[in-house]
Amino acid sequence: MSRLPRIPGAAAYNDKVALAVDATPPIPYVGRLYVAWSRLDPRSAVYEIVVSHSDDAGATWSRAIRVSGARWRNQTYASVAVDADGTLFVAWLTYDRHVHLDRKPDAATTSDAT
């Protein structure tokens, strides 16, 4: 089991954490940290992919939210990246070996990514 910093919305079982840093201008988003991982949903006993961000070098984190495309059963191996124009990408693998990708063009906020 991977250890996560104190992130609201994290579960009792979190696995396979991935981290990305936004290195794209303009300020204030340059330096934002994004973390994505597999979270076991205790209500359904299904793994889902969630993401959170920090604007203070990891001292505090936004609430963990489910990635909008991650609605299939049992997702794992989250990957996260930010491209040159600030678009946030989260990819993951399903247990039946399909790769999925979700993107958020304005990565300034992840609050509507569910």
SULSUL-V389412 format. One line per field, one symbol per residue. psi: psi as a letter, one per 30 degrees, with the letter a starting at -180 (. if undefined). burial: + if it has 24 or more other C-alpha atoms within 12 Angstrom, else -. A space follows every 10 residues. Layout:
# SULSUL-V389412
psi->???
burial->???
This chain:
# SULSUL-V389412
psi->kkklljkkfl lfjklikkkl kjgkllkgfk fkkkkklkkj jfefhkklkl lllkghggel klkkkkkefi glkillhkkk lkafggkkkk llklfghkkl kkljeigfkg fgf.
burial->---+--+-++ +--+++++++ ++-+----++ -+++++++++ +-----++++ ++++------ ++++++++++ -+++++++++ ++---+++++ ++++-----+ ++++--++++ --+-
